Amino acid sequence: MNYNEWAEEYIKDAENLKKVIDKYYKLIKDGKATNEENVNSIIASYRYIYYDLINTAKMLKERAKESVNAA
């Protein structure tokens, strides 16, 4: 697997995680969250992972560029 393919996998995982985050936001917005503090904590954890996935994908894309330039 090359860096670009690897980066795309990270982006795909981030997009899937974003859907989960949006579902939790919807629970709060619709007033269906039984423990809003707990749901916010879950959202914060997932957002941290989401941004980590996005940043890793960016880093991998940069490495892909560097490997092409080095060749």
Backbone hydrogen bonds, N-H to C=O, Kabsch-Sander energy under -0.5 kcal/mol:
donor,donor_aa,acceptor,acceptor_aa,energy
6,W,2,N,-2.4
7,A,3,Y,-2.7
8,E,4,N,-2.2
9,E,5,E,-1.8
10,Y,6,W,-1.8
11,I,7,A,-2.3
12,K,8,E,-2.5
13,D,9,E,-2.4
14,A,10,Y,-2.3
15,E,11,I,-2.5
16,N,12,K,-2.1
17,L,13,D,-2.3
18,K,14,A,-2.3
19,K,15,E,-1.4
20,V,16,N,-1.3
21,I,17,L,-2.4
22,D,18,K,-2.6
23,K,19,K,-1.6
24,Y,20,V,-1.8
25,Y,21,I,-2.3
26,K,22,D,-2.1
27,L,23,K,-1.8
28,I,24,Y,-1.7
29,K,25,Y,-2.8
30,D,26,K,-2.8
31,G,28,I,-1.1
32,K,27,L,-2.3
33,A,27,L,-1.1
34,T,32,K,-0.5
39,V,35,N,-2.1
40,N,36,E,-2.6
41,S,37,E,-1.8
42,I,38,N,-2.1
43,I,39,V,-2.5
44,A,40,N,-2.4
45,S,41,S,-2.1
46,Y,42,I,-2.6
47,R,43,I,-2.7
48,Y,44,A,-1.9
49,I,45,S,-1.9
50,Y,46,Y,-2.8
51,Y,47,R,-2.7
52,D,48,Y,-1.9
53,L,49,I,-2.5
54,I,50,Y,-2.3
55,N,51,Y,-2.6
56,T,52,D,-2.3
57,A,53,L,-2.2
58,K,54,I,-2.1
59,M,55,N,-2.2
60,L,56,T,-2.5
61,K,57,A,-2.2
62,E,58,K,-2.0
63,R,59,M,-2.2
64,A,60,L,-2.1
65,K,61,K,-1.9
66,E,62,E,-2.5
67,S,63,R,-2.6
68,V,64,A,-1.7
69,N,65,K,-2.4
70,A,66,E,-2.1
71,A,67,S,-0.9
